[in-house]
Amino acid sequence: MQLDTTTGVILEVAIEVHRELGPGLLESVYEVVVAHHLTARGLRVRRQQPVRMTYAGIVLPDAFRVDLLVEDHVVVELKAMPRQDPVFERQLLTYLRLMGLPVGLLLNFGCPTLMAGMKRVVNNAHTGFGSRPHSTPTTRSPDHT
């Protein structure tokens, strides 16, 4: 699936979920529901994907986790906060840079409208599709997909 098509489906699902459930639930609830709908639409989704990172010769097998990794190339960071904070975008950009991925979506379900809580983040330092110079997702058992 093309990158823009993938992100388009993710946004459609997120808007639908926000319309149905509204703000006010835990982030973990939105994560399960969004992942379910994306999988139902034929996308590969990994939840709470651990990412291995190497820095200065130190291997961190579970350095951080991305909320959703869709089609192995789109990171979806979910929030359920009443306001959008600039640190959310910086966090997502750091994840993209460390994973060598081109694009991520920040979806804050705590905002009154999802449009107010959506942000597409582009990794301008991306060196090539699928390139992961510093970090790699760690494989998880099937019950977390």
N, C-alpha and C positions, 0 to 999 in steps of 0.2 A: 504494500500500500504506500502511496506517495506521502511525503511528510505533511504537505498542506491538507491532504485528504484525512490523514490520521488526526491532525490537530483539529480539523473541522468536526469530525465525529466526536472527539473528546468534548469540545465546547458545546455541541448540541446536547449531549448526554448531561453535562453539568448544568446547563440551563434548565433542562427538563427536571432534573433532580431537585434543583433549588426551587423551581415553581411548585413542585409537589410537596416537598418537605419544609421549605422555608428555612430561615436562619434559626439558630438556637440549639441545634443538636451538637453532640460531640464530633470532633474531626473523624474519629474512628468509624462512626456511623456513615458519614458521607463517603469515606474510603471504601467500605464494603459495598455500598449501594452503587457507587460510580463504577467500581471494578466489575460488579455483576452485570451492569448494563453494557459496558464496553465489551465484555466477553460475549454477551448475547448478540452483539453486533459483529462478532467474528474477529475481534482484535485480541492479540496476545497481551495479557496483563500480568505483571508481577507486583504483588503488594509487599510493602515494607522490605524492599530489595536491599540487602546489605551490599556495601561496596567496599572492596579491598583497596587500600591505598599504600603506596610506598613513598616515604619522604626521608631524605638524608640517610638512606640505608635502613630505615626503620620500617618494617612491614606491619601495617595495621589491618588485620583481616576483616574487621567490621568497623571501619573508620566512621562511616555514617550510613544512614538508610534513606532511600528515597521512598516517598509514599507510594507512588505508582511508577512503574517503568512500562511504557506501552510500546509494543512492537520493537522492543530493544533499542529504540532511538528517540523517544520522547519522554522526558521526565515530567511528572505531574506532581507538584507540591500542593498539598491541601492544607487549608487553614479554616478555622471556625472562630475568628476574632471579630469584634464589632467594628474595627477599623483596619484599613490597609496600612502596614508599616513598611517603610523603605527597606528595612533589614530583611524582609521576606524575599524581596527581589534579589538582593545581594547574595543571600543564602542559595537561592536557586541558580544564579549565575556561577557561583563557586562550584556547585555540584556539576553543572554542565562542563565547566572548564576542566575539572579533575577527571571527569568521565570521558572527555573528548567528544561530547555530543553537541549537536547543532542548536536544539531548541527545547525549551521547557514551557510549561504552563503553570502559572500560579493561580489557584482557584480558592478564593476566600468565601466560604459559604456563610460566614457570620455577618456579612454586609447585607443591608436591606434588599439590594438587588445584586444579582451575580455580576451584572455588567460593571458595577462599582468595585467588585472584588476580583476581576479577571485581569491578568497581565500575561502577555506572551513575551518571553525572555529569549533573546537570541545571543548565542555565543559567537561573538565576532572573531574570537581567537581559534575557532574550530578549524582544524587543518584538513579535514576530510571525513566523509561520512563513515561512521563506525570506528574511527580512530580513537583509541583510548590510551593516551601516552602515560598517564600516571595511575589511573585507577581502573578497576574492573569490577563489574557486578559479581557477587559471590552466588553460586547456585544455591537455591533453596529447595526444600522438599515440596512436592506437588500440592500439599494442603495449604500452601501460602500463595498460590497463584490465583 
